[in-house]
Amino acid sequence: MEFLCYHRDRPGSVELRDELLEAHWSYMDGFAKELIARGPTLDDDGETPTGSVHIVDLPDPAAARAFAFDEPNYQAGVYRDVLLRRWRNTLGRTMWDFPGGRTGGNRYLVLGFGAGEAADLVAPPDRDDLIAYGPLLSDDGAAWLGTAALLRAPDPRAARAVLTADRYADVEVHPWQFGGRPS
């Protein structure tokens, strides 16, 4: 079962986040085989972290909750809240398989929160700039709750355009970068 976990940083927590960087990486190293994508969201300056995205394949919702809430930054109070949803990997690959590589161009997390009838259940036909894409689902996988994408785009407006207009109660677009230990 695949899950999207988005930890949103608490205001003023950058210093604590920096102090816990090795603990965070070590924790994530324990899930290396389960990770589909990972990386921080960033402020408009492109450098200050605002959150942390992890898309992970785990056995069940209980394991996903343990993953999200046992994370060292969460335990220490870096994060103000956690979005945790079932997710379906419509691209069938990890971010490391993205043909565009780890760098180059602007990257974004796009979260569309559902309203009414399901939309965007399959990836758009032009997939060249999609890093990860799929629907957000209820714990049992039966109800569509929205859509999440990681993608390369020239700007936030172009990133937002990956989702069908007027089909979401709200859409968030966050600058994002590939995560993990620097190579």
Buried (B, 14 or more C-beta within 10 A) or exposed (E): BBBBBBBBBBEEBBEBBEEBEEBBBEBBEEBEEBBBBBBBBBEEEEEBBBBBBBBBBBEEBEBBBEBBBEBBBBEBEBBEEBBBBBBBBBBEBBBBEBEBEBEEEBBBBBBBBBEEEBBBEEBBEEBEBBBBBBBBBEBEBEEBBBBBBBBBBEEBEBBBEBBEEEBBEEBBBBBBBBBBEEE
